[in-house]
Each structure stands twice: as C-alpha cells, then as structure tokens.
Amino acid sequence: MRELPKELRLPSEMVPPSPPDPPVTPKDAATVMLVRDTEAGLEVFLQRRVTGMAFAGGMTVFPGGGVDRRDADTSVAWHGPTPAWWASRFSCDVGLARALVCAAVRETFEESGVLLAGPDETSVVADVRPYAEARAQLVNRELSLAGFLAEAGLVLRADLLRPWADWVTPEQEVRRFDAKFFLAQLPTGQRADGETTEAQDARWQRPSEALDDWKAGNSGLLPPTWTTLAELEECGTVAEAMARERVITKLMPRVTREDGVLRVVLPGDPRYDEAANHLDARGEDRLGR
C-alpha cells in the first residue's frame, strides 16, 4: 500500500474535541468505483458531496452509502458469485455479504443512475429511463431493491462487481463506517449522472487528474479515496483493473495531530502503533505531541 502524502489531512470538524468513549460502532456500507475506458485511458466516476453534510461534506467521493436492513432480502434474483463467495472475500458472514452486494447495486443506482442488473444473466439494462420513478422510490425508502427488481423482472448482476478494499473509519470519529469497496465497469448504453441530493457536482476523471486536482487544492479527498485513486492510476484499462486479484484486509486508519493539523496513519506506518486512541479537548494526543 502506498504511503499517504503528508499534505493529506482531515478536516478539523471530523474529529470532535472529546471523541466518543467507547468508540461508535461502525455502520456497514458499500462504495462503488465506476470505471470506463476512454482514448486517454481509464476514467472513474466521482461526486463532490454537498457542503455541510454530516459526513464528508464537500469531499470528493465515489458513489455509495450505508446498508439498509432490506438489502439482506434473500428473494433477490441473483446472478454471479454467490453470497458465500463474497463472504470469503470480505471475511464476513453470508447474510452481510449478500446485503453488501445489494447495497452496492442499490446505492450505485440511487446516486448515479447506473443499474447493475438485467433481464437475465446474459444481459444488462441499456436504458434506465423507464426506471426513473423506481429510482426515486428507492432513494425515499418507499421501495426495496428486491421489490424493484422483482417488479421490473430484473436479475442482480453480481458478476459485474469486483471486491477491492475494506476501510473502517478511525475510532476518533463520531460517524463511522465499515465500508466495503467494489469496482464495476459502466454498462454499455448507460450513463452516470449527478442527479442526487447528496452531490453538488459529478464528473468522470482519470485517476491522475483527480489526484492532481486534490494536490492543487481544488478538491478534498479522504484517505480511502486518495489511496484507491492511486491504485487505479496504475491500471491502464478497465479490463486490467477488473482482472486484478486483490487480497482484502480490513484497514482502520488512526488519527494523530501533528503541527496543529489532523493527519491519518495506516497500518505499517511506524507512527501507527504510537497513535493515540483519542485526542483530548486541548487538541493534543496523549503522547503530548
């Protein structure tokens, strides 16, 4: 794993003066990197979250969100790797694995309009316009993914997803997620949009361009997003990215305060084991730095 750049810092509001003790239990979540091939190389779909949102307001992120209890519905018509396979990749139980894949498909559709489903196991929806009302109902929790797919006669295409990573929010933060990261190729005929109330801007970018924007101060990135973009930067094509065999290990960064700013350290960093579990109200860690 790449070392995080020293310029990468957390917004001060993400860590309260008195972090919760004991730490908040992370909520299960799914994040999806949508990718496509262009003449200039691989591009990934990114959204800038609305400023002022409770979590990661103003930051540039991939589509995704928390698991809904109905995502575990076993009646979902499913094609591709089984929930047991996903459970083995993400080191979780089968029920949660099923819910995570369903959440990945649902959140991708809600936040970008891209639907990873089709009439059967050999096809994918090319025109999602007939499902605009269902998309709104999913967002408002008036409809479950299982109910939508059954009514539309569609099959969830788990084979269009690849497992990528597992990131857990640091213990110091009030809103915490155990987010499983998935990779998916934009289906032929579909387009990703920014028609969600959670995003103020949406765009396709090459990973290197997105990192350059961050370096120039034009966007904010959290450590998982920066790291994933750096990893995708190494992939010349979608096929190369989708073919990567990844060993998924749970990564939980720790927060330190250095030179008056919040920085994140990852496992393997010499500072990781020394990082304080909490930051006190004076803004100093318990090692006195």
C-alpha positions in Angstrom: 0.0 0.0 0.0 1.2 3.5 -0.8 2.2 5.8 2.0 -0.2 8.7 2.4 1.2 12.1 1.4 1.9 14.4 4.3 -0.3 17.0 2.7 -3.4 14.7 3.2 -5.1 15.9 6.3 -8.6 15.5 7.8 -11.0 18.4 8.2 -10.9 19.5 11.8 -14.7 19.1 12.2 -14.4 15.3 11.5 -12.9 14.7 14.9 -14.6 16.3 17.9 -12.7 17.8 20.8 -13.8 14.9 23.0 -14.1 11.7 20.9 -16.7 9.2 22.0 -15.5 6.7 24.6 -16.2 3.9 23.9 -15.9 4.4 20.1 -19.0 4.4 18.0 -19.8 1.0 16.3 -19.2 1.3 12.5 -22.2 1.0 10.2 -21.8 -1.4 7.3 -21.6 0.4 4.0 -20.8 -0.2 0.3 -18.8 2.1 -2.0 -18.5 1.6 -5.8 -15.9 2.8 -8.2 -17.5 3.0 -11.6 -14.9 2.9 -14.3 -14.9 3.3 -18.1 -12.3 3.2 -20.9 -11.5 6.3 -23.0 -8.9 7.2 -25.6 -7.0 8.9 -22.8 -7.2 5.9 -20.5 -9.3 4.6 -17.6 -11.7 7.1 -16.0 -13.6 6.8 -12.7 -16.8 8.5 -11.7 -16.6 10.9 -8.8 -19.0 13.1 -6.9 -18.4 16.1 -4.7 -20.6 15.8 -1.6 -22.8 18.7 -0.6 -21.0 21.1 1.7 -22.4 20.9 5.2 -23.4 17.2 5.1 -22.9 15.4 8.4 -20.3 13.1 7.0 -17.6 14.1 4.5 -19.3 17.3 3.4 -17.6 18.9 0.5 -15.3 16.0 -0.1 -14.9 14.2 -3.4 -16.0 10.6 -3.2 -17.2 7.5 -5.1 -21.0 6.6 -5.0 -22.0 4.6 -2.0 -23.8 4.5 1.3 -25.0 2.5 4.3 -26.5 -0.9 4.2 -30.3 -1.0 4.6 -31.8 -3.9 6.5 -33.9 -4.8 3.4 -30.7 -5.3 1.4 -30.4 -8.7 3.1 -33.6 -9.9 1.4 -32.9 -13.4 0.1 -35.6 -13.2 -2.6 -33.4 -11.0 -4.8 -32.9 -12.7 -8.2 -29.1 -13.1 -8.3 -26.5 -14.0 -10.9 -22.8 -14.2 -10.4 -20.5 -15.1 -7.5 -22.6 -16.4 -4.6 -23.0 -14.6 -1.2 -20.7 -17.2 0.2 -18.0 -16.3 -2.2 -18.4 -12.6 -1.3 -18.3 -13.5 2.4 -15.0 -15.3 1.9 -13.5 -12.3 0.1 -14.7 -9.7 2.7 -14.2 -12.0 5.7 -17.8 -11.6 6.9 -20.9 -13.8 7.3 -23.0 -14.7 4.3 -26.0 -12.6 5.3 -23.9 -9.5 5.5 -22.1 -10.3 2.2 -25.5 -10.6 0.4 -26.6 -7.2 1.9 -23.3 -5.5 0.9 -23.6 -6.6 -2.7 -27.3 -5.5 -2.8 -26.3 -2.2 -1.2 -23.6 -1.7 -3.8 -26.1 -2.1 -6.6 -28.8 -0.1 -4.9 -26.6 2.9 -3.9 -25.0 3.0 -7.4 -28.4 3.2 -9.0 -29.7 5.8 -6.5 -26.6 8.1 -6.6 -25.5 7.8 -10.2 -28.4 6.2 -12.2 -26.3 3.3 -13.2 -28.1 -0.1 -12.8 -26.1 -3.3 -12.5 -28.9 -5.6 -13.4 -30.5 -7.1 -16.5 -33.5 -9.1 -17.8 -31.4 -12.3 -17.5 -27.9 -13.5 -16.6 -26.5 -12.7 -20.1 -27.7 -9.1 -20.5 -27.6 -5.7 -18.8 -30.2 -2.9 -18.9 -29.1 -0.4 -21.6 -31.8 2.3 -21.0 -32.6 3.1 -17.4 -35.1 5.8 -18.1 -38.1 3.5 -17.6 -37.0 3.1 -14.0 -36.8 6.7 -13.0 -39.7 6.5 -10.7 -38.4 3.4 -9.1 -35.1 5.2 -8.5 -36.8 8.0 -6.6 -38.8 5.4 -4.6 -35.5 3.6 -3.6 -34.0 6.9 -2.5 -37.1 7.7 -0.4 -37.1 4.1 1.0 -40.6 3.6 -0.4 -39.3 0.6 -2.3 -36.7 -2.1 -1.6 -34.1 -3.3 -4.1 -35.7 -6.8 -4.0 -39.2 -5.3 -4.7 -37.9 -3.2 -7.5 -36.1 -6.0 -9.3 -39.0 -8.4 -8.9 -41.5 -5.8 -10.3 -39.2 -4.9 -13.2 -38.3 -8.6 -13.9 -34.6 -7.9 -13.5 -31.7 -10.0 -12.2 -29.0 -8.5 -10.0 -25.6 -9.0 -11.8 -23.2 -9.7 -9.0 -20.7 -10.8 -11.7 -20.3 -7.2 -12.8 -18.7 -6.3 -9.4 -15.2 -6.9 -8.1 -14.1 -6.7 -4.5 -11.5 -4.0 -3.9 -10.9 -3.0 -0.3 -12.4 -2.7 3.2 -11.9 0.6 5.1 -13.1 1.4 8.6 -13.5 4.9 9.9 -11.0 5.8 12.7 -12.2 5.3 16.2 -12.0 9.0 17.0 -14.8 10.0 14.6 -18.5 10.3 15.6 -19.8 8.9 12.3 -18.1 5.6 11.5 -18.5 3.2 8.6 -17.1 -0.2 7.8 -17.1 0.4 4.0 -16.5 -2.4 1.5 -15.2 -1.0 -1.8 -16.3 -2.6 -5.1 -15.2 -2.0 -8.7 -17.6 -2.0 -11.6 -17.5 -1.2 -15.3 -20.1 1.3 -16.7 -22.5 -0.9 -18.6 -22.8 -0.3 -22.4 -25.5 2.2 -23.2 -25.8 3.6 -19.7 -24.6 7.0 -18.4 -23.7 8.1 -14.9 -25.3 11.3 -13.7 -25.1 13.6 -10.7 -28.8 13.6 -10.0 -28.7 13.1 -6.3 -29.3 15.5 -3.4 -26.1 14.3 -1.8 -23.8 15.6 -4.5 -23.3 19.2 -5.8 -21.0 18.1 -8.6 -20.3 14.9 -10.5 -17.7 14.1 -13.2 -15.6 11.5 -14.9 -11.9 11.8 -14.4 -8.7 9.9 -15.0 -7.3 9.0 -11.5 -4.2 11.0 -12.1 -6.3 14.1 -12.9 -8.3 13.6 -9.8 -5.1 13.4 -7.7 -3.7 16.5 -9.4 -6.9 18.4 -8.6 -6.5 17.4 -5.0 -2.9 18.4 -4.9 -3.8 21.8 -6.4 -6.3 22.3 -3.7 -9.3 22.1 -6.0 -10.9 19.1 -4.2 -10.8 17.3 -0.9 -10.1 13.6 -0.6 -10.3 11.3 2.4 -7.6 8.6 2.8 -9.6 5.7 1.3 -10.4 7.8 -1.8 -6.9 9.0 -2.3 -5.5 5.5 -1.9 -8.0 4.0 -4.3 -7.3 6.7 -6.9 -3.6 6.0 -6.6 -4.2 2.3 -7.1 -6.5 2.9 -10.1 -3.8 5.2 -11.6 -1.7 2.1 -12.1 -4.4 0.5 -14.3 -4.3 1.4 -18.0 -7.7 -0.1 -18.9 -10.9 -1.3 -17.3 -10.0 -4.9 -18.1 -6.7 -4.6 -16.3 -8.4 -3.2 -13.2 -11.2 -5.8 -13.2 -8.7 -8.6 -13.6 -6.6 -7.6 -10.5 -6.6 -10.2 -7.8 -6.8 -8.4 -4.5 -6.4 -9.7 -1.0 -8.9 -7.8 1.1 -7.8 -6.9 4.6 -9.7 -4.6 6.9 -7.9 -1.2 7.2 -8.6 1.1 10.0 -6.5 4.3 9.9 -5.6 6.1 13.1 -5.5 9.9 13.7 -2.6 11.9 15.0 -2.3 15.6 15.5 1.0 17.0 14.0 1.9 20.6 13.6 -1.6 21.6 14.6 -3.4 19.5 11.9 -5.1 16.1 11.9 -3.2 13.5 9.9 -4.0 9.9 9.2 -1.6 7.0 9.5 -2.1 3.5 8.2 -1.0 0.1 9.4 2.6 -0.4 8.5 3.5 3.2 9.3 6.0 3.4 12.2 3.6 6.0 13.8 0.6 3.7 13.7 1.2 1.8 16.9 2.1 5.0 18.7 -1.0 6.9 17.6 -3.2 7.8 20.5 -6.6 6.2 20.6 -8.2 9.6 21.4 -7.4 13.2 21.1 -8.0 15.3 24.2 -10.0 18.5 24.4 -6.9 20.6 24.0 -6.2 19.2 20.6 -3.1 17.2 21.7 -2.8 13.5 21.5 -2.0 11.6 24.7 1.6 11.3 23.8 1.9 15.0 24.2 2.6 16.0 20.6 
